[in-house]
Amino acid sequence: RRQVTIAHNIAIGLFEVSAAEMASYCTATKSQCPQQPWSDPNLPVVNVSWDLAVGYTAWLSAITGAVYRLQSEAEWEYAARAGTTTAYPFGDELLPTDARYSFRGAQGSPLPANDRSVNRNEFRIYHLLGNVREWTADHWQKNYAGAAADGSPVTAPGAAKRVVRGGSYADTAGALRSAARTSLASNLGDAFTGFRV
């Protein structure tokens, strides 16, 4: 555990970025969109590298005039916890009504990005746990040694891995704890990882 003070205002998307939203970016920038494992464009985009996720936030900032970016790991956890200190934002137990995850059997896909069938947290944000894991701005390190207390992302130039948070539809409850974290090579994407702005 560590104490972090986020002294600035942040706004975080209620939902993950969808495949349709990513397709708009790819069309506008003539970028190659990552192939999606499902045909529904309303599902969260997956198979997206960290660089492509950052490219999307830069494009969104340019076309809207607002500033969009990935959250730092600390900002992400603050949003996920929504003022709680329990294992999950819903208490110390996770139920199938709280998140899309592999509860009693493996789930083969996420819910649509704008789905509201699972509970939102106290900040009214959906799918921070489960559905798809989410890229953060931080470089991966195995612990918080040297991490800033102001919520800034951990930077390690040349590091090949970034932090992903939240667990996915294919994970069991343990991987969805508010504090659970893992790494993924920044040049890779997979069917379990997307992002939100």
C-alpha positions, 0 to 999 in steps of 0.5 A: 500500500502507498499513499497518493495525493492527486491534487488536480481534477481528472475526468475519466471516460464512463466506458472503454473506447469501442472498436467503432471509435477506434475505426473512426481514428484509423479512417481519419489518420489512415492508420491500420486498425487492429483486427478485432476478434468479434464483429460487433463494433460496439465492443471495446477495441482490443488488440491495440498496442500502447502506442496506438492507444496514445495515438488515438488520444492525441488525435482525439485531443486535436479534433476536439480541442480538449486534452485526452490521454491515458490515465496514470496507474494511480489515477486509474486506481483512484477512479476504480476504487471510487473512495473505497478501501476494500478489495473491490469497489463493491466490497470484499467480494465480486459478484457477476452483477459487478463486472464481466469476468469468468465467474463460474465458467470462462467468458469468451468475449467482453460486453459492449463498451457502453453496456450498463448491465453490470453495476457502475462504481460510486463514481458512476464509471462502468467496466473498470474491473473486468470486460477488458484490461486497460492500458495506463500511462506508466512503464512497468515496474514490479513494485511502487519503489520510487513512484511519485506520491502525486499520481504522476506516471512512472517513467523508465525510458527504454522500458518495453512494458507498460502497466495494464489494470482491471482484469478482463472477461477471461480472468477470475475475480482475483485479477480484478481486485482494485489493486491488481496489476500486470504488465504487457509489452507496449508494442503488443496488443491482445484480445484482453486489453483495450483502453479508456481516455 
